[in-house]
Amino acid sequence: MTKRGMRRLAMLGVAILIVAGAITAGFIVKNARAEKRLADARTQGLTYFAAEEYELALPPLAQAVSRIKDDAELLHAYAKSRSEVPLPNRAHITRAINAAKIALEISPGREETQNLLLGLYARAGWLTELVELSDEAIRTNPNNRDAWIDRIEALRLLGRDAEAFRTAERFVAALPDDLISHTKWAEIAFRNGLEDEAIAAHARDITSRFESSPEFFQWLSVVERQAGNLPAAVNAARRAASLPPTSAEQLTRLVDWLNALDPLVALPDNATDDGAPTLRDLAQTIFDRGLNDPDLGQAV
């Protein structure tokens, strides 16, 4: 080959390298821009999600999960957001379930996602799946009250009453200082034929655990009334009224319960002359007090 030919060949090689380099650089720039758009979509979606702006969160989250397949946090946020923005034929629930399941496969035992999926199964009516997942969630964390409640309810709806009762007993053993474990146990015990007096006796036995809880004493009043122990029901209701309310909802329920008990106490056979205000007067007093409480007034 002549020198001239060699020079042309060399120049051609350089040209090829320049073109190849330009193409490679173009791909790198394009990929970098795509990665940035994806990162921006993820950040934007998670920001909206944290603010519970689910409709705004959904488009950027959907864009991100279409490319990012191994991000449990992202998939959880998408699943929750998708579940809150309805689609025809409840397709939003199915899509949310699928995303939440993938998130759990990536991060097994993630309690936040377990509880989300439990709620989705309940909304979809997938009771068998609900029982299985709640059992797994309880094994992961025996203090997961949502999992206990969901498991009991699913078993009850499936007609597996004896198993629901055994689960309620385990719930009480796992969380004895959580009032809802006892109220849920009482509910299932009643459905399984346990006598009202036995349920009331259980409530009395745990009084020392809940001395400062108006919710407990209102519940105790209800179960005492169901067991036919009206004086005990009245005493428990008065005790509930003597304690600071924990929320506007709790106060409203107690006011309604005091008003419901009042006509029974006023019956001749039940009348007392102890100088205490009537339950109706007591209900009005705590209601007025709630209206003047800056933390409760607007919600009462």
Salt bridges, closest charged atoms under 4 A:
ASP40 OD2 - LYS36 NZ 2.91
ASP71 OD2 - ARG42 NE 2.68
GLU73 OE1 - ARG42 NH2 3.27
GLU84 OE2 - LYS80 NZ 3.01
GLU112 OE2 - HIS76 NE2 3.50
GLU112 OE1 - ARG110 NH2 3.16
ASP135 OD2 - ARG139 NH1 2.61
GLU153 OE1 - ARG156 NH2 2.82
GLU153 OE2 - LYS184 NZ 2.98
GLU163 OE2 - ARG151 NH2 3.27
GLU163 OE1 - ARG160 NH2 2.93
ASP177 OD1 - ARG209 NH1 2.55
ASP178 OD1 - ARG145 NH2 2.75
GLU187 OE1 - LYS184 NZ 3.25
GLU187 OE2 - ARG191 NE 3.88
GLU197 OE2 - ARG204 NH2 2.98
GLU211 OE1 - ARG239 NH2 2.79
GLU224 OE2 - ARG204 NE 2.70
ASP262 OD2 - ARG280 NE 3.50
